[in-house]
């Protein structure tokens, strides 16, 4: 095995993580105690600096476990409602989580929110879920970290993703609406096409595709250019590792989470350094509200899961390099995926004006692919002034994008 092998990189990362874990654990335990001590010595700058340093050290590593969604209540037209999260269906690779409002409101549209398998956990869509809960019965695909899934459960590739969407929609039954964010827009469109071709009785009433790479030939971004700058063999040779023996998924080939976060952070390294510096400064100055805002962001951002190698490589090749779906060459279980057969599932697409990951036009391309879908069943919304994450999170999502999606879903719920 080459000394530059990603498999050895994973082992080296795990060793480093094991060696630094005690320091982070101690810092995590000390921080609350030091903050509490400030009650007695409020003017002690030394205590503030020590507490701030502990907060930075505690945050300076990855976690490979899903953070909690933490959605306990939601504000609705009927007032504030309690929210209960419950697992209602599961496979080895994913749990279907339902967010149930109490008291329940009968007759609300069922929405299946399809989260990406792209490194971060489904909790990255926490804000999306919270907003959808105002007017819908919400279910989320909570994908599992494959390093915790034994090899005996088989591989997870693009076909498996599509199959999961079909299985979940079938389990939810009629009157289901799909909302897919970013990467899963491609398998979601494919799943609906497969169900249409089969005449499936539970074809979704609508699908909303948000900021997704349906056709990456349109207005290519830096992400698209990066994917096409190397042959697929380069990605396999340089980015694919093997899960260490200590985990249930030992020997499974993966795109490790630590490599993913390294790539993410290197794109804006100075900004991340500045964020940690500002967090330290806010804690020292006693501005805990701002400090905790940054800390909460990185608690989520630094929670990473490994990606199945077969899924990652197939996605890079078929979506970002060969554009199989828009060219009519994508297959599912060996047969063509034919979006032109979709006639019953209404289509809504959303894009952000400043999206530097999935640029303007890439998601809109779904309308041309669904060529036999009646015009009144298709709508598009381009949101001014938002980047990629602003499409499904933040004030403009809450106030401008969501109302359009809500009205579209309700219009086709009958």
GUSE-547398 format. One record per residue (C-alpha): x, y, z; residue in one letter. Coordinates in nm, 3 decimals. Example, Ala and Ser with C-alpha at 12.3 -4.5 7.8 and 13.67 -1.06 7.14 Angstrom:
2
<u->1.230	v->-0.450	w->0.780	code->A>
<u->1.367	v->-0.106	w->0.714	code->S>
//
This chain:
414
<u->0.000	v->0.000	w->0.000	code->X>
<u->0.141	v->0.339	w->-0.102	code->X>
<u->0.236	v->0.576	w->0.184	code->X>
<u->0.015	v->0.835	w->0.009	code->X>
<u->-0.286	v->0.603	w->0.006	code->X>
<u->-0.610	v->0.764	w->0.134	code->X>
<u->-0.667	v->0.442	w->0.331	code->X>
<u->-0.353	v->0.519	w->0.535	code->X>
<u->-0.461	v->0.885	w->0.558	code->X>
<u->-0.781	v->0.769	w->0.731	code->X>
<u->-0.580	v->0.565	w->0.980	code->X>
<u->-0.349	v->0.862	w->1.042	code->X>
<u->-0.646	v->1.095	w->1.092	code->X>
<u->-0.805	v->0.852	w->1.338	code->X>
<u->-0.482	v->0.826	w->1.535	code->X>
<u->-0.454	v->1.206	w->1.554	code->X>
<u->-0.819	v->1.236	w->1.656	code->X>
<u->-0.767	v->0.979	w->1.933	code->X>
<u->-0.460	v->1.164	w->2.062	code->X>
<u->-0.633	v->1.504	w->2.072	code->X>
<u->-0.969	v->1.386	w->2.208	code->X>
<u->-0.859	v->1.405	w->2.576	code->X>
<u->-0.764	v->1.772	w->2.535	code->X>
<u->-1.101	v->1.855	w->2.377	code->X>
<u->-1.284	v->1.656	w->2.644	code->X>
<u->-1.108	v->1.840	w->2.926	code->X>
<u->-1.168	v->2.177	w->2.757	code->X>
<u->-1.537	v->2.093	w->2.710	code->X>
<u->-1.568	v->2.010	w->3.080	code->X>
<u->-1.372	v->2.312	w->3.200	code->X>
<u->-1.552	v->2.576	w->2.991	code->X>
<u->-1.886	v->2.574	w->3.185	code->X>
<u->-1.701	v->2.573	w->3.517	code->X>
<u->-1.492	v->2.875	w->3.413	code->X>
<u->-1.801	v->3.059	w->3.287	code->X>
<u->-1.970	v->2.987	w->3.620	code->X>
<u->-1.667	v->3.119	w->3.810	code->X>
<u->-1.716	v->3.455	w->3.635	code->X>
<u->-2.028	v->3.495	w->3.847	code->X>
<u->-1.795	v->3.541	w->4.147	code->X>
<u->-1.517	v->3.723	w->3.962	code->X>
<u->-1.696	v->3.913	w->3.682	code->X>
<u->-1.400	v->4.142	w->3.611	code->X>
<u->-1.137	v->3.870	w->3.580	code->X>
<u->-1.001	v->3.894	w->3.228	code->X>
<u->-0.782	v->3.589	w->3.293	code->X>
<u->-1.088	v->3.373	w->3.359	code->X>
<u->-1.255	v->3.507	w->3.046	code->X>
<u->-0.952	v->3.426	w->2.833	code->X>
<u->-0.924	v->3.078	w->2.984	code->X>
<u->-1.293	v->3.009	w->2.922	code->X>
<u->-1.268	v->3.142	w->2.566	code->X>
<u->-0.962	v->2.925	w->2.497	code->X>
<u->-1.145	v->2.618	w->2.626	code->X>
<u->-1.441	v->2.692	w->2.397	code->X>
<u->-1.208	v->2.714	w->2.094	code->X>
<u->-1.021	v->2.394	w->2.183	code->X>
<u->-1.345	v->2.204	w->2.247	code->X>
<u->-1.472	v->2.305	w->1.903	code->X>
<u->-1.152	v->2.226	w->1.713	code->X>
<u->-1.234	v->1.874	w->1.599	code->X>
<u->-1.487	v->1.678	w->1.400	code->X>
<u->-1.777	v->1.478	w->1.533	code->X>
<u->-1.911	v->1.188	w->1.330	code->X>
<u->-2.245	v->1.164	w->1.508	code->X>
<u->-2.563	v->1.342	w->1.406	code->X>
<u->-2.643	v->1.647	w->1.618	code->X>
<u->-3.001	v->1.667	w->1.750	code->X>
<u->-3.261	v->1.845	w->1.540	code->X>
<u->-3.373	v->2.016	w->1.860	code->X>
<u->-3.713	v->2.120	w->1.722	code->X>
<u->-3.940	v->2.117	w->2.027	code->X>
<u->-4.205	v->2.367	w->1.917	code->X>
<u->-4.322	v->2.566	w->1.618	code->X>
<u->-4.525	v->2.885	w->1.579	code->X>
<u->-4.837	v->2.844	w->1.364	code->X>
<u->-5.156	v->3.034	w->1.287	code->X>
<u->-5.315	v->2.835	w->1.570	code->X>
<u->-5.046	v->2.943	w->1.817	code->X>
<u->-4.735	v->2.770	w->1.944	code->X>
<u->-4.748	v->2.392	w->1.901	code->X>
<u->-4.534	v->2.124	w->2.059	code->X>
<u->-4.330	v->1.911	w->1.816	code->X>
<u->-4.244	v->1.545	w->1.868	code->X>
<u->-3.971	v->1.381	w->1.660	code->X>
<u->-4.020	v->1.010	w->1.596	code->X>
<u->-3.861	v->0.743	w->1.375	code->X>
<u->-4.141	v->0.585	w->1.172	code->X>
<u->-3.959	v->0.369	w->0.914	code->X>
<u->-3.598	v->0.261	w->0.872	code->X>
<u->-3.354	v->0.079	w->0.645	code->X>
<u->-2.988	v->0.003	w->0.721	code->X>
<u->-2.894	v->0.330	w->0.546	code->X>
<u->-3.165	v->0.574	w->0.648	code->X>
<u->-3.433	v->0.649	w->0.905	code->X>
<u->-3.750	v->0.827	w->0.806	code->X>
<u->-3.807	v->1.084	w->1.079	code->X>
<u->-4.149	v->1.235	w->1.134	code->X>
<u->-4.199	v->1.569	w->1.307	code->X>
<u->-4.543	v->1.547	w->1.461	code->X>
<u->-4.723	v->1.854	w->1.588	code->X>
<u->-4.934	v->1.843	w->1.902	code->X>
<u->-5.217	v->1.904	w->1.888	code->X>
<u->-5.228	v->1.749	w->1.543	code->X>
<u->-5.415	v->1.918	w->1.260	code->X>
<u->-5.596	v->1.674	w->1.033	code->X>
<u->-5.568	v->1.702	w->0.658	code->X>
<u->-5.237	v->1.885	w->0.632	code->X>
<u->-5.027	v->1.790	w->0.327	code->X>
<u->-4.761	v->1.524	w->0.383	code->X>
<u->-4.416	v->1.651	w->0.284	code->X>
<u->-4.113	v->1.425	w->0.244	code->X>
<u->-3.801	v->1.641	w->0.272	code->X>
<u->-3.518	v->1.461	w->0.090	code->X>
<u->-3.188	v->1.556	w->0.254	code->X>
<u->-2.856	v->1.532	w->0.071	code->X>
<u->-2.604	v->1.253	w->0.115	code->X>
<u->-2.322	v->1.502	w->0.088	code->X>
<u->-2.120	v->1.491	w->0.409	code->X>
<u->-2.330	v->1.693	w->0.652	code->X>
<u->-2.615	v->1.530	w->0.838	code->X>
<u->-2.983	v->1.596	w->0.768	code->X>
<u->-2.984	v->1.838	w->1.062	code->X>
<u->-2.831	v->2.093	w->0.825	code->X>
<u->-3.194	v->2.134	w->0.709	code->X>
<u->-3.319	v->2.213	w->1.059	code->X>
<u->-3.442	v->2.559	w->0.953	code->X>
<u->-3.614	v->2.412	w->0.648	code->X>
<u->-3.797	v->2.159	w->0.864	code->X>
<u->-3.902	v->2.419	w->1.120	code->X>
<u->-4.056	v->2.640	w->0.854	code->X>
<u->-4.231	v->2.357	w->0.669	code->X>
<u->-4.385	v->2.245	w->0.999	code->X>
<u->-4.602	v->2.556	w->1.011	code->X>
<u->-4.841	v->2.414	w->0.751	code->X>
<u->-4.739	v->2.054	w->0.678	code->X>
<u->-4.696	v->1.704	w->0.817	code->X>
<u->-4.318	v->1.674	w->0.773	code->X>
<u->-4.099	v->1.367	w->0.718	code->X>
<u->-3.721	v->1.379	w->0.664	code->X>
<u->-3.469	v->1.131	w->0.522	code->X>
<u->-3.218	v->1.101	w->0.805	code->X>
<u->-2.923	v->0.931	w->0.634	code->X>
<u->-2.690	v->0.718	w->0.849	code->X>
<u->-2.313	v->0.751	w->0.864	code->X>
<u->-2.191	v->0.458	w->0.652	code->X>
<u->-1.888	v->0.403	w->0.870	code->X>
<u->-2.137	v->0.264	w->1.122	code->X>
<u->-2.304	v->0.029	w->0.870	code->X>
<u->-2.154	v->-0.321	w->0.828	code->X>
<u->-2.039	v->-0.431	w->0.483	code->X>
<u->-2.289	v->-0.715	w->0.506	code->X>
<u->-2.570	v->-0.463	w->0.444	code->X>
<u->-2.441	v->-0.414	w->0.089	code->X>
<u->-2.341	v->-0.113	w->-0.117	code->X>
<u->-2.510	v->0.226	w->-0.136	code->X>
<u->-2.506	v->0.379	w->-0.482	code->X>
<u->-2.723	v->0.618	w->-0.683	code->X>
<u->-2.973	v->0.340	w->-0.761	code->X>
<u->-3.003	v->0.268	w->-0.388	code->X>
<u->-3.078	v->0.636	w->-0.323	code->X>
<u->-3.352	v->0.635	w->-0.588	code->X>
<u->-3.492	v->0.312	w->-0.446	code->X>
<u->-3.509	v->0.465	w->-0.097	code->X>
<u->-3.714	v->0.761	w->-0.222	code->X>
<u->-3.958	v->0.526	w->-0.397	code->X>
<u->-3.985	v->0.305	w->-0.086	code->X>
<u->-4.048	v->0.601	w->0.143	code->X>
<u->-4.312	v->0.752	w->-0.086	code->X>
<u->-4.479	v->0.412	w->-0.116	code->X>
<u->-4.478	v->0.377	w->0.264	code->X>
<u->-4.624	v->0.727	w->0.311	code->X>
<u->-4.898	v->0.654	w->0.062	code->X>
<u->-5.101	v->0.885	w->-0.163	code->X>
<u->-5.106	v->1.264	w->-0.137	code->X>
<u->-4.731	v->1.285	w->-0.064	code->X>
<u->-4.529	v->1.588	w->-0.172	code->X>
<u->-4.153	v->1.578	w->-0.226	code->X>
<u->-3.910	v->1.859	w->-0.143	code->X>
<u->-3.546	v->1.794	w->-0.241	code->X>
<u->-3.256	v->2.024	w->-0.156	code->X>
<u->-2.942	v->2.039	w->-0.372	code->X>
<u->-2.777	v->1.705	w->-0.458	code->X>
<u->-3.088	v->1.482	w->-0.415	code->X>
<u->-3.282	v->1.678	w->-0.678	code->X>
<u->-3.135	v->1.440	w->-0.939	code->X>
<u->-3.236	v->1.110	w->-0.771	code->X>
<u->-3.570	v->1.264	w->-0.671	code->X>
<u->-3.655	v->1.353	w->-1.030	code->X>
<u->-3.537	v->1.007	w->-1.137	code->X>
<u->-3.752	v->0.838	w->-0.869	code->X>
<u->-4.065	v->1.024	w->-0.980	code->X>
<u->-3.990	v->0.933	w->-1.343	code->X>
<u->-3.956	v->0.564	w->-1.249	code->X>
<u->-4.284	v->0.573	w->-1.056	code->X>
<u->-4.456	v->0.743	w->-1.350	code->X>
<u->-4.333	v->0.482	w->-1.595	code->X>
<u->-4.452	v->0.201	w->-1.366	code->X>
<u->-4.792	v->0.367	w->-1.317	code->X>
<u->-4.729	v->0.359	w->-0.943	code->X>
<u->-5.049	v->0.426	w->-0.744	code->X>
<u->-4.866	v->0.653	w->-0.498	code->X>
<u->-4.700	v->0.891	w->-0.741	code->X>
<u->-4.624	v->1.216	w->-0.549	code->X>
<u->-4.870	v->1.501	w->-0.590	code->X>
<u->-4.581	v->1.745	w->-0.634	code->X>
<u->-4.203	v->1.770	w->-0.624	code->X>
<u->-4.012	v->2.084	w->-0.532	code->X>
<u->-3.651	v->2.085	w->-0.651	code->X>
<u->-3.436	v->2.346	w->-0.478	code->X>
<u->-3.090	v->2.461	w->-0.591	code->X>
<u->-2.998	v->2.129	w->-0.749	code->X>
<u->-2.756	v->2.016	w->-1.023	code->X>
<u->-3.009	v->1.889	w->-1.278	code->X>
<u->-2.794	v->2.011	w->-1.571	code->X>
<u->-2.444	v->2.123	w->-1.475	code->X>
<u->-2.361	v->2.224	w->-1.832	code->X>
<u->-2.555	v->2.545	w->-1.772	code->X>
<u->-2.354	v->2.834	w->-1.625	code->X>
<u->-2.083	v->2.609	w->-1.471	code->X>
<u->-1.964	v->2.710	w->-1.124	code->X>
<u->-1.625	v->2.656	w->-0.961	code->X>
<u->-1.766	v->2.337	w->-0.809	code->X>
<u->-1.861	v->2.214	w->-1.158	code->X>
<u->-1.523	v->2.309	w->-1.302	code->X>
<u->-1.345	v->2.130	w->-1.020	code->X>
<u->-1.542	v->1.812	w->-1.093	code->X>
<u->-1.448	v->1.818	w->-1.460	code->X>
<u->-1.084	v->1.918	w->-1.410	code->X>
<u->-0.979	v->1.563	w->-1.318	code->X>
<u->-1.075	v->1.219	w->-1.454	code->X>
<u->-1.290	v->1.001	w->-1.228	code->X>
<u->-0.985	v->0.782	w->-1.164	code->X>
<u->-0.817	v->1.077	w->-0.990	code->X>
<u->-1.108	v->1.110	w->-0.746	code->X>
<u->-1.099	v->0.739	w->-0.671	code->X>
<u->-0.723	v->0.731	w->-0.627	code->X>
<u->-0.694	v->1.043	w->-0.410	code->X>
<u->-1.018	v->1.073	w->-0.214	code->X>
<u->-1.138	v->0.722	w->-0.134	code->X>
<u->-1.032	v->0.565	w->0.195	code->X>
<u->-1.124	v->0.258	w->0.399	code->X>
<u->-1.312	v->0.265	w->0.731	code->X>
<u->-1.082	v->0.160	w->1.020	code->X>
<u->-1.132	v->-0.170	w->1.200	code->X>
<u->-1.279	v->-0.016	w->1.516	code->X>
<u->-1.608	v->0.078	w->1.345	code->X>
<u->-1.902	v->-0.138	w->1.237	code->X>
<u->-1.842	v->-0.037	w->0.877	code->X>
<u->-1.482	v->-0.160	w->0.883	code->X>
<u->-1.331	v->-0.206	w->0.535	code->X>
<u->-1.612	v->-0.015	w->0.367	code->X>
<u->-1.472	v->0.218	w->0.097	code->X>
<u->-1.571	v->0.578	w->0.166	code->X>
<u->-1.501	v->0.941	w->0.091	code->X>
<u->-1.403	v->1.023	w->0.452	code->X>
<u->-1.568	v->1.308	w->0.636	code->X>
<u->-1.235	v->1.460	w->0.741	code->X>
<u->-1.131	v->1.495	w->0.376	code->X>
<u->-1.465	v->1.652	w->0.291	code->X>
<u->-1.446	v->1.914	w->0.564	code->X>
<u->-1.085	v->1.987	w->0.470	code->X>
<u->-1.199	v->2.062	w->0.115	code->X>
<u->-1.492	v->2.274	w->0.235	code->X>
<u->-1.284	v->2.482	w->0.476	code->X>
<u->-0.991	v->2.529	w->0.238	code->X>
<u->-1.223	v->2.714	w->-0.001	code->X>
<u->-1.274	v->2.988	w->0.261	code->X>
<u->-0.994	v->2.923	w->0.510	code->X>
<u->-0.936	v->3.288	w->0.604	code->X>
<u->-1.305	v->3.335	w->0.676	code->X>
<u->-1.311	v->3.032	w->0.907	code->X>
<u->-0.999	v->3.149	w->1.089	code->X>
<u->-1.160	v->3.488	w->1.138	code->X>
<u->-1.479	v->3.327	w->1.271	code->X>
<u->-1.287	v->3.136	w->1.538	code->X>
<u->-1.094	v->3.452	w->1.626	code->X>
<u->-1.418	v->3.649	w->1.659	code->X>
<u->-1.575	v->3.377	w->1.874	code->X>
<u->-1.275	v->3.389	w->2.109	code->X>
<u->-1.299	v->3.770	w->2.122	code->X>
<u->-1.673	v->3.766	w->2.195	code->X>
<u->-1.624	v->3.524	w->2.485	code->X>
<u->-1.341	v->3.738	w->2.626	code->X>
<u->-1.555	v->4.053	w->2.603	code->X>
<u->-1.854	v->3.879	w->2.758	code->X>
<u->-2.070	v->3.897	w->2.444	code->X>
<u->-2.193	v->3.540	w->2.486	code->X>
<u->-2.491	v->3.580	w->2.249	code->X>
<u->-2.267	v->3.645	w->1.948	code->X>
<u->-2.012	v->3.388	w->2.063	code->X>
<u->-2.274	v->3.113	w->2.096	code->X>
<u->-2.413	v->3.202	w->1.753	code->X>
<u->-2.075	v->3.121	w->1.595	code->X>
<u->-2.032	v->2.815	w->1.819	code->X>
<u->-2.371	v->2.672	w->1.719	code->X>
<u->-2.287	v->2.714	w->1.351	code->X>
<u->-1.961	v->2.520	w->1.386	code->X>
<u->-2.121	v->2.253	w->1.605	code->X>
<u->-2.331	v->2.174	w->1.297	code->X>
<u->-2.068	v->2.248	w->1.032	code->X>
<u->-1.807	v->2.019	w->1.192	code->X>
<u->-2.044	v->1.722	w->1.222	code->X>
<u->-1.954	v->1.506	w->0.922	code->X>
<u->-2.036	v->1.161	w->0.795	code->X>
<u->-1.842	v->0.946	w->0.551	code->X>
<u->-1.990	v->0.904	w->0.203	code->X>
<u->-2.015	v->0.561	w->0.038	code->X>
<u->-1.741	v->0.548	w->-0.228	code->X>
<u->-1.968	v->0.398	w->-0.492	code->X>
<u->-2.232	v->0.668	w->-0.441	code->X>
<u->-1.983	v->0.955	w->-0.440	code->X>
<u->-1.793	v->0.840	w->-0.750	code->X>
<u->-2.110	v->0.759	w->-0.942	code->X>
<u->-2.255	v->1.102	w->-0.859	code->X>
<u->-1.939	v->1.284	w->-0.968	code->X>
<u->-1.926	v->1.090	w->-1.292	code->X>
<u->-2.293	v->1.080	w->-1.393	code->X>
<u->-2.410	v->1.420	w->-1.261	code->X>
<u->-2.106	v->1.648	w->-1.280	code->X>
<u->-1.894	v->1.497	w->-1.557	code->X>
<u->-2.118	v->1.312	w->-1.804	code->X>
<u->-2.454	v->1.490	w->-1.747	code->X>
<u->-2.646	v->1.166	w->-1.798	code->X>
<u->-2.989	v->1.288	w->-1.680	code->X>
<u->-3.025	v->1.594	w->-1.908	code->X>
<u->-2.888	v->1.392	w->-2.201	code->X>
<u->-3.143	v->1.114	w->-2.154	code->X>
<u->-2.875	v->0.858	w->-2.069	code->X>
<u->-2.936	v->0.803	w->-1.698	code->X>
<u->-3.051	v->0.456	w->-1.595	code->X>
<u->-3.210	v->0.297	w->-1.289	code->X>
<u->-3.150	v->-0.074	w->-1.236	code->X>
<u->-3.042	v->-0.100	w->-1.599	code->X>
<u->-3.338	v->0.074	w->-1.762	code->X>
<u->-3.363	v->0.433	w->-1.888	code->X>
<u->-3.491	v->0.712	w->-1.663	code->X>
<u->-3.756	v->0.899	w->-1.861	code->X>
<u->-3.873	v->1.228	w->-1.702	code->X>
<u->-4.089	v->1.297	w->-2.008	code->X>
<u->-4.330	v->1.031	w->-1.876	code->X>
<u->-4.414	v->1.240	w->-1.568	code->X>
<u->-4.771	v->1.369	w->-1.607	code->X>
<u->-4.929	v->1.356	w->-1.260	code->X>
<u->-4.660	v->1.505	w->-1.033	code->X>
<u->-4.652	v->1.886	w->-1.038	code->X>
<u->-4.307	v->2.049	w->-1.057	code->X>
<u->-4.178	v->2.354	w->-0.870	code->X>
<u->-3.815	v->2.465	w->-0.901	code->X>
<u->-3.630	v->2.720	w->-0.691	code->X>
<u->-3.296	v->2.889	w->-0.759	code->X>
<u->-3.091	v->3.158	w->-0.587	code->X>
<u->-2.956	v->3.456	w->-0.776	code->X>
<u->-2.615	v->3.438	w->-0.604	code->X>
<u->-2.584	v->3.059	w->-0.580	code->X>
<u->-2.219	v->2.972	w->-0.646	code->X>
<u->-2.276	v->2.595	w->-0.613	code->X>
<u->-2.579	v->2.537	w->-0.838	code->X>
<u->-2.605	v->2.841	w->-1.061	code->X>
<u->-2.906	v->2.994	w->-1.235	code->X>
<u->-3.056	v->2.759	w->-1.491	code->X>
<u->-2.921	v->2.429	w->-1.358	code->X>
<u->-3.238	v->2.344	w->-1.162	code->X>
<u->-3.475	v->2.514	w->-1.407	code->X>
<u->-3.358	v->2.255	w->-1.663	code->X>
<u->-3.597	v->2.008	w->-1.499	code->X>
<u->-3.886	v->2.183	w->-1.678	code->X>
<u->-3.749	v->2.091	w->-2.020	code->X>
<u->-3.694	v->1.731	w->-1.910	code->X>
<u->-4.055	v->1.701	w->-1.789	code->X>
<u->-4.173	v->1.791	w->-2.139	code->X>
<u->-4.513	v->1.617	w->-2.122	code->X>
<u->-4.613	v->1.777	w->-1.793	code->X>
<u->-4.894	v->2.027	w->-1.842	code->X>
<u->-4.778	v->2.392	w->-1.820	code->X>
<u->-5.013	v->2.468	w->-1.532	code->X>
<u->-4.835	v->2.197	w->-1.331	code->X>
<u->-4.496	v->2.368	w->-1.361	code->X>
<u->-4.369	v->2.676	w->-1.176	code->X>
<u->-4.028	v->2.832	w->-1.117	code->X>
<u->-3.902	v->3.085	w->-0.864	code->X>
<u->-3.574	v->3.275	w->-0.884	code->X>
<u->-3.498	v->3.437	w->-0.549	code->X>
<u->-3.305	v->3.761	w->-0.569	code->X>
<u->-3.017	v->3.826	w->-0.334	code->X>
<u->-2.957	v->3.476	w->-0.194	code->X>
<u->-2.676	v->3.226	w->-0.227	code->X>
<u->-2.700	v->2.849	w->-0.205	code->X>
<u->-2.791	v->2.816	w->0.164	code->X>
<u->-3.026	v->3.113	w->0.149	code->X>
<u->-3.253	v->2.914	w->-0.080	code->X>
<u->-3.358	v->2.685	w->0.205	code->X>
<u->-3.260	v->2.872	w->0.520	code->X>
<u->-3.282	v->3.223	w->0.660	code->X>
<u->-3.515	v->3.521	w->0.636	code->X>
<u->-3.571	v->3.517	w->0.259	code->X>
<u->-3.649	v->3.144	w->0.273	code->X>
<u->-3.901	v->3.206	w->0.550	code->X>
<u->-4.064	v->3.517	w->0.407	code->X>
<u->-4.035	v->3.493	w->0.028	code->X>
<u->-3.953	v->3.140	w->-0.088	code->X>
<u->-4.152	v->2.928	w->0.154	code->X>
<u->-4.489	v->3.101	w->0.095	code->X>
<u->-4.456	v->3.019	w->-0.278	code->X>
<u->-4.378	v->2.653	w->-0.205	code->X>
<u->-4.659	v->2.629	w->0.052	code->X>
<u->-4.916	v->2.768	w->-0.191	code->X>
<u->-4.794	v->2.537	w->-0.469	code->X>
<u->-4.815	v->2.227	w->-0.248	code->X>
<u->-5.160	v->2.315	w->-0.120	code->X>
<u->-5.285	v->2.386	w->-0.475	code->X>
<u->-5.201	v->2.028	w->-0.580	code->X>
<u->-5.297	v->1.848	w->-0.261	code->X>
<u->-5.651	v->1.769	w->-0.364	code->X>
//
